[in-house]
């Protein structure tokens, strides 16, 4: 069998980046949620908030570790898989990645130690500040990475001298046309993923009759947040789509399955794109709806794939997009119905109907599905280019022989599959553990010991 | 030397600093990992607790080092990464295993803990061996041949030993009682292969590379360079002395750690002198591989603010967890 090294390199990079994105998507927003829980505890002095903070801190630590190790893998795979990329666009991508490491990676990694284990060793204010810096660091990370990703989709602010890219305007590069929408879309995706994770795990605890006092408050905070954010996400997603239509129309054509340019294109609910004969089989759609959504006119013209010499493969985009939208719709339904019913039961999940709690628990990892599907749409939608319209992916691939790539790919895949299984397994184990194992009932009033007290306690032990 | 010519030199220095900090900081994490299976259960917990608040940040220096190679010397980055494809993949899997095992071992069921301990040990070992192999290949400029493979193999064994020495001296610093006593013994055991390994490398490097031989063994350079081997030798003698008996168990507990850093520093300086000005030995100089002056200027401006800040808050984190390690509790 002949293995295509470029395809293998792409699969390997895609596997790693897919694995990686699962964890930052949680930690970016979870950092802010922890800050919120911590603040609520300081403000209300209600114990469940501290219990929730302690539980989710452990989840944060675990998730963060998986994000770090897979992120390090990525920093190497830029070079091992796409050596030509840096040679050509190093002057632009280099500083962006550099600033990510310098302003974000170190910040989050260093203060994480203080945030996780420093309670009692530093003052309350410094500890709150450490928690803030971790949340801020993860968000800055997302900022720089999405700047680079967006620039690869909509490159501006450069000039090419002897095949090498040089910067003409950093401001244009950073605020490139697709960046604001992509950044907003991703941050919202992160908050939604985290909301459904927190709500889902809390619901799971209720469902398994392992609930502790923090389950109800965490469920309420997370589900309310989800219900508030999902409509915003739908609007931002739509704007992002219109932005893509303007800058990468071939991506939209593939998403909508428009093979030939047409006026009044239907919104396809289902179809089987047939790449060989360049048409859709078994198409079911709403007439003229796609034109209306994208051009705001019933008879608006949508450019078809026939207009583009190079266009992405249709199937992954067509289905990826529909999976994302379907999950988004379910998120809207579950969060709104959930909030409505739970409110009527005084936010006491034990009294709410069991089917509802089971639905919320079922949505625990829905954010992962939607996020990954969305990223596949936007990244595969850029192919065959690595920098849209300027550099082809195949031209920057490494000369590493296919068997090497296949061998290491197998190694990575086995590792990743095992780790995802372990992550979910341990999350479930932690959720079902009684809360007093990680949040012992306070003895003698103060829950937070001072440094001197701690030292004395250590001495006694 | 104009500014444009000087910039790549600065970045080589920065890359060297990051790699040195990585080797020292993650060196003790990896060393502790490789020693883990020799300890009993409560000692294992204490060993992990001693590195718990730091390992995430320590790993980040590797990202910065590779990042600078990627950012400042993009034309060498591809060559290096392609040549080291397999050991890099091996190291990454090791790093993944080590990192996740650290977090899983305290959160999973108690019955799974020994499994994660083993994962931590294997991950640390695989990472260290892969890094030694990479270093061995890198020093010779990725030259092909049985002699060069043998050389890489020797370093693949020597570097993990050096990490074990680092880990043991870290434990002498951060723990007390029975564990500290055993750590001093582990350190002394590791010392002999480290001395042999470093001696071999020092002799073999000029032998496999004529560039290095010329650079070291010509006058008057040789006289100026003599302090490096002498200082290394002095550190080794002092290490042997402090790790013997009970000398390092009291107020001198910081000494082995500082001396080991000294050994690494001398090794790093010697290596830097051998390599300069090449980023890939005998093939690509730092000026041939460098990014545009505009890009380097921008990153340098960023580094001027952020690197001191990073060093500052790293010190802050070490101060927060100053003194002997205690049981880690999430709070």
Interface residues (C-beta under 8 A of the other chain):
Chain A: X54 X57 X58 X61 X62 X64 X65 X66 X68 X69 X70 X71 X72 X73 X75 X76 X78 X79 X80 X83 X84 X86 X87 X90 X91 X92 X94 X95 X97 X98 X99 X101 X102 X103 X105 X106 X107 X109 X110 X111 X112 X113 X114 X116 X117 X118 X119 X120 X121 X122 X164 X166 X167 X170 X398 X399 X400 X404 X408 X411 X412 X415 X419 X422 X425 X426 X429 X430 X438 X448 X454 X458 X461
Chain B: X52 X53 X54 X56 X57 X59 X60 X62 X63 X64 X66 X67 X68 X70 X71 X72 X74 X75 X77 X78 X79 X80 X81 X82 X85 X86 X88 X89 X92 X93 X95 X96 X97 X99 X100 X102 X103 X104 X107 X108 X109 X291 X292 X294 X295 X298 X299 X302 X303 X306 X307 X310 X313 X314 X316 X317 X320 X321 X326 X327 X328 X329 X330 X331
